Each structure stands twice: as C-alpha cells, then as structure tokens.
Amino acid sequence: MLAYTTHDVRVVAEVAELPPQDGWACFAPTDQARLECSCGYTEGPMLKAMAKLTAHQHIHGFA
C-alpha cells in the first residue's frame, strides 16, 4: 500500500502595520502573500496573484 502526503495549502496574506490613528492600531493589506503546506513546504513572500498558481504547482506539479 502506498501512502501519499496530504497537501493542505494555505495562502497567508501579508498586512502592513500603519501608524496609529486616534489611539487605534491600523493595518492595511499588501500585495504580498506566503504559502504554508501541511507537508512542511513554505514559500514566500510572493505576489498574491502568484500564490494560487504556486499552490497548484506544489500540489499537482507542472502538469
């Protein structure tokens, strides 16, 4: 029986901390993301637009 590694890939969007306004912490999304997979694979930072493609390539290869 063959055992295959399960790939549960998460795309984690990066956020930038901005200067506080009126005593409140402020954050803003960036165009960067990173990948984290249950198999231990990590990649990034990369453009958010490339994250989905990179995750697909990690799971399925370049086919």
N, C-alpha and C positions, 0 to 999 in steps of 0.2 A: 504494500500500500504506500502510495506517495503522499507526502504532506506538503502542501503549498503554504507559503507565507500569506497571511491575510494583510491586505493593504487598506488601511483606513486613513486616507489622506485628508488632512485639514489645511485649509488656506487661512492663514492668520494675517489679517490686515494690520498694517502699522499705523499708529497715530502719533502726532507730534503734540508735545505739551506747549501751550501758548502762555504768555504772561497772564497772571490772574486779573480778572475784571470784577470790581466791586466785591472783592473778597472770595470770589468763586474761582475754582480751578477751571481752566479752559483747555480743550483739546480739539484738534482738527485732523480729519483723515488725510493721509498722504497717498501718493500713487504707488507705494511700496507694499509688498507682502512677502511672507515666507511660507514654506511648506513644512509640515511635520507629519510623518507617517508612523503608523503603529509598528512598522518593521525596524524603526530606528533611523530611517533616512530623513535628513533635513536639507533644505535648500533655501537660499535667500541671503539677503534681500533681493527681490526682483520686482519688475513692474507687475502690478495687479493684472494687467492684460495678459501677461505671460504665465501667470500662476496656474490657470486651468489647463493650459496646454502642457505645461511641465508635469503636472499631476497625472494627466492622462498618459504621457510618455513614460512616467515612472511605473505605472500600473501595467500598461499594455506593451511597452517597448516602442520602437519606432515603426511598427507595422501599420 
